[in-house]
Amino acid sequence: MILSKVDLKAFSQLRTANGEVFHVIVTHGNTGTIDGIPYIINSACKILSSITTTVGSYCMAYGPISNYKLVNFSNLNVQRSTDFKFATGQIAHRGSIFVGGNVVAQNGFLRVKKVAAV
């Protein structure tokens, strides 16, 4: 599952009628699991639980990450510079690469769209 940090917090605040936690959430930085289902936090996702998110916006994606493939279009270029912060002895490294990706399986991800409240 790919979702925003705010929606992960909304999942964690869900409670049963008895006040017990509804979902078991295990976090490892920006990844983890919700009831055993792996998730990744992505700040580009719109917030499903926000009232300011417009109806019809896609907010989450659900599916195995193995259905998304990255392809390198260039070699990795790493440069080292001793000129930056020379007086303090710091060395700067800069790397760049051109990559792209896409879903490679039919129906590889289910997109979650915000609907009007009833």
Backbone hydrogen bonds in HBPLUS format (Angstrom, degrees):
<---DONOR---> <-ACCEPTOR-->    atom                        ^
c    i                          cat <-CA-CA->   ^        H-A-AA   ^      H-
h    n   atom  resd res      DA  || num        DHA   H-A  angle D-A-AA Bond
n    s   type  num  typ     dist DA aas  dist angle  dist       angle   num
A0040-ILE N   A0001-MET O   2.79 MM  39  6.29 140.9  1.95 157.7 170.3     1
A0002-ILE N   A0061-ALA O   2.73 MM  59  5.09 158.5  1.77 154.9 159.1     2
A0061-ALA N   A0002-ILE O   3.11 MM  59  5.09 152.3  2.19 138.8 145.1     3
A0003-LEU N   A0040-ILE O   3.12 MM  37  6.50 159.6  2.16 159.2 165.4     4
A0042-ASN N   A0003-LEU O   2.92 MM  39  5.82 152.5  2.00 144.4 151.0     5
A0008-LEU N   A0004-SER O   3.11 MM   4  6.45 149.2  2.21 145.2 154.0     6
A0009-LYS N   A0005-LYS O   3.06 MM   4  6.34 153.5  2.13 144.1 150.8     7
A0010-ALA N   A0006-VAL O   2.96 MM   4  6.30 148.0  2.07 141.2 150.5     8
A0011-PHE N   A0007-ASP O   2.93 MM   4  6.24 151.9  2.01 146.4 153.1     9
A0012-SER N   A0008-LEU O   3.02 MM   4  6.34 152.2  2.10 144.9 152.5    10
A0013-GLN N   A0009-LYS O   3.08 MM   4  6.34 129.9  2.35 141.7 154.4    11
A0013-GLN N   A0010-ALA O   3.24 MM   3  5.18 137.0  2.43  94.8 106.4    12
A0014-LEU N   A0011-PHE O   3.32 MM   3  5.54 162.8  2.35 106.2 111.4    13
A0022-PHE N   A0014-LEU O   3.24 MM   8  5.65 161.0  2.28 138.6 134.0    14
A0016-THR N   A0020-GLU O   2.87 MM   4  5.32 154.8  1.93 146.7 155.2    15
A0019-GLY N   A0016-THR O   2.96 MM   3  5.13 160.4  2.00 108.3 114.5    16
A0035-ASP N   A0024-VAL O   2.77 MM  11  5.04 177.9  1.77 155.8 155.7    17
A0026-VAL N   A0033-THR O   2.92 MM   7  5.21 160.5  1.96 149.2 155.7    18
A0033-THR N   A0026-VAL O   2.81 MM   7  5.21 151.6  1.89 145.0 154.5    19
A0028-HIS N   A0031-THR O   2.70 MM   3  5.21 155.9  1.75 160.3 151.8    20
A0031-THR N   A0028-HIS O   3.42 MM   3  5.21 160.4  2.46 106.4 111.1    21
A0041-ILE N   A0030-ASN O   2.82 MM  11  5.15 162.4  1.85 159.3 160.1    22
A0039-TYR N   A0032-GLY O   2.86 MM   7  5.50 151.8  1.94 139.9 141.0    23
A0034-ILE N   A0037-ILE O   2.88 MM   3  5.12 154.8  1.94 137.3 141.7    24
A0037-ILE N   A0034-ILE O   2.99 MM   3  5.12 165.1  2.01 112.4 115.9    25
A0045-CYS N   A0042-ASN O   3.16 MM   3  5.79 164.2  2.18 116.9 121.6    26
A0050-SER N   A0047-ILE O   3.37 MM   3  5.46 161.7  2.40 102.9 108.2    27
A0057-SER N   A0054-THR O   3.25 MM   3  5.88 152.3  2.33 136.9 136.6    28
A0056-GLY N   A0114-LYS O   2.80 MM  58  5.22 158.7  1.84 137.3 144.7    29
A0114-LYS N   A0057-SER O   2.91 MM  57  5.58 162.7  1.94 156.4 159.2    30
A0059-CYS N   A0112-VAL O   2.79 MM  53  5.75 168.2  1.80 174.2 177.3    31
A0112-VAL N   A0060-MET O   2.85 MM  52  4.96 170.6  1.86 134.5 137.1    32
A0062-TYR N   A0110-LEU O   2.77 MM  48  5.00 150.2  1.86 140.3 150.5    33
A0110-LEU N   A0062-TYR O   2.75 MM  48  5.00 166.7  1.77 145.6 149.7    34
A0067-ASN N   A0064-PRO O   3.00 MM   3  5.75 166.1  2.02 119.5 123.9    35
A0068-TYR N   A0065-ILE O   2.97 MM   3  5.57 160.9  2.00 121.9 124.3    36
A0104-VAL N   A0067-ASN O   2.77 MM  37  5.53 162.7  1.80 152.6 158.7    37
A0069-LYS N   A0102-ASN O   3.00 MM  33  5.73 168.7  2.02 159.4 157.1    38
A0102-ASN N   A0069-LYS O   3.14 MM  33  5.73 145.8  2.26 143.1 151.2    39
A0071-VAL N   A0100-GLY O   2.72 MM  29  5.45 158.3  1.77 166.3 173.2    40
A0100-GLY N   A0071-VAL O   3.00 MM  29  5.45 151.5  2.09 149.0 158.2    41
A0073-PHE N   A0098-PHE O   2.73 MM  25  5.32 169.1  1.75 157.7 158.4    42
A0077-ASN N   A0096-SER O   2.96 MM  19  5.31 169.7  1.97 158.1 161.4    43
A0096-SER N   A0077-ASN O   2.88 MM  19  5.31 144.4  2.01 139.7 151.3    44
A0079-GLN N   A0094-ARG O   2.74 MM  15  5.24 159.7  1.78 152.3 159.2    45
A0094-ARG N   A0079-GLN O   2.90 MM  15  5.24 155.5  1.96 150.3 156.8    46
A0081-SER N   A0092-ALA O   2.84 MM  11  5.21 160.7  1.88 159.1 161.7    47
A0092-ALA N   A0081-SER O   2.97 MM  11  5.21 169.5  1.98 159.8 158.5    48
A0088-THR N   A0085-LYS O   3.12 MM   3  5.53 136.6  2.31 107.7 118.6    49
A0090-GLN N   A0085-LYS O   3.26 MM   5  5.46 154.3  2.33 149.1 144.1    50
A0089-GLY N   A0086-PHE O   3.09 MM   3  5.08 154.1  2.16 102.5 110.6    51
A0108-GLY N   A0105-ALA O   2.98 MM   3  4.77 127.8  2.26 138.2 125.1    52
